[in-house]
Amino acid sequence: MTSSQTTLAAVVASVAVLALIPQLMQSNYIIGIAISGLIFLTAAASLNLVYGYAGLLSFAQLGFWGVGGYCSALSVMDYGRSFWVGVLIAGVVNLMLSTAIGLAIIRTTRHAFVVATLTFALLASLVARDWVEVTRGPLGIPGLPAPRLMGLAFDTTARFYYIALVFTLSALAFLYCLMTSRIGLVLKAIKQNDPLAESQGISQTPYKLAAFVVAAVITGMAGAIYAFHLKIIDPSFLDFYYMQTFLIIVIIGGVGSFWAVVVAGAAMVVLPEALRFSNELRMVIYGVVLVVVMMFMPSGISGWLEQRRIAALRRALQ
Amino acid sequence: MTPLLQVIGLSKAFSGVRAVQQASFEIETGSITGLIGPNGSGKTTTIDCISGFQHIDSGRVLLAGTEITNFRPASIARAGLIRTFQNVRVYDSYNLIDNLMIAEAPFRGLNWYDALVRTRAFCAARMAAENRARELIDLVGLIGLVDAPAVVLSYGQKKLLAFAAAMMSRPKLIVLDEPVAGVNPARINEVGRMLRTANQAGMSFLIVEHNVEFINSLCHKVIVFEQGSKLTEGTPDQVRNDPRVLDAYLGVAPAPPVRAAKAVRWNIPNWS
């Protein structure tokens, strides 16, 4: 079997397993974890597009995540739209917001970009807390209703799981097409050596902006769905915990590698649960694993594999 | 006939230090032109200005009669002027084919939709580009490493790869910044041969180099820079025998020009 056939087989098997999880697992708790895992994985994969491919360390993802969550919650609760329209609105609002922000900050240097995006994330959380007339402030918006589609209510965790699964699979498929296309190739080229890319006639700004906007839209829609999984949205939805989770998945997997981030995303969800055999030490072991991975594989698992491949090639060439 | 490249009264200062002053020269279509001069004479600044990497204070640059003064580097590249870098630049993590595929121009007629869904037109363009990339990599003698990431290449091999990448988009003019500095001396003649072959196929070159022998053996015209302005220009023979050139390099013009021309070679940093 060639490596692409192996990949295809692995993908088909994983999708089959994922589709059967609600049947295999009776516990709502586990299915809930799986929903979070899928949504976090989607957000991490889109962060990988901005950070791993375009080389932009964007903390704005957290802001887009929150904006998406609030947009869908407000469209349902205040404007009486359905969940599906709410998710769509979350995407459209993020599209406009990220285009405006991106146009302003995409040309800035690395550090300025980090600070600007971080500021946006903090600002979003401030708005969520202090614009009480719209967001209800710290009280949040509780009681988000279960989505309905053609008479079918997604009112159990198992049913909601399928919304998350379909969304995640389509988002990942889209990102995969994008990252493996010439656009992905050019994005990584710009990240590696932007003067060279410029000297070859590639304008950086449109590519970086596109990556920033696509990631914002996907993250926003992921946030919109996640809010309805929690059934409540409040300012803690913009907690740095989420950004941290996305970043850890991307960094442990290896920036700029689609499959490594997907696998790392799955591992980051399964690992804390697998460690439940020793409940007291669970988080300690989890932390130790993260530290060890970062100490010995500073460029992530995919980066580590790549370095080994290059070292082997160098030896072969001598 | 309009010259391929016209530089008219080019000036550039860095916080008061005049790096290039009132430099004017022309490059003919189909020629190989050399640009030489002592360290700090403004050669690299000149090509940075021409290729858009530095903002020009005053003066004009025309490519095939079209204004490209102070265009962005990417626009200048798309207009048909491709440059390489003195400190060689390649995409380290990409294999040699992908290094050249990035530089390929025909994709620019296709939009993001073609790239994303891989339309038939896109696949045809990619297939053609891959074949051309393979030919060029073969031309520079790196075909044995075609699937290796560029990071495993030696400094000299990276220069050859950068040269192949510059050829990839079939530009009007290629500006090479020190193409043989750091290249194994045994391979310098080979680089010269490649340049000549490409030139016979119609490619025009502007070469900035310290290796005077290399320039003299290759160029139709040599331009000499000193202290930010053009000192003289002419055929390699004319320039070699010009006392002002020797003076610029060595401070004095020794009596037998032939010996002095050899002496010039001391100045050549040879890292290989």
Interface residues (C-beta under 8 A of the other chain):
Chain A: C177 L178 S181 R182 I183 L185 V186 K188 A189 Q192 N193 P195 L196 A197 E198 S199 Q200 G201 I202 S203 Q204 A210 E306 I310 L313 R314 L317
Chain B: S51 F53 R72 P73 A74 S75 A77 R78 I82 R83 T84 F85 R89 V90 Y91 D92 S93 Y94 D98 M101 I102 A103 A105 F107 R108 W112 A115 L116 V117 R118 F122 R126 L145 A148 P149 V151 V152 A165 S169
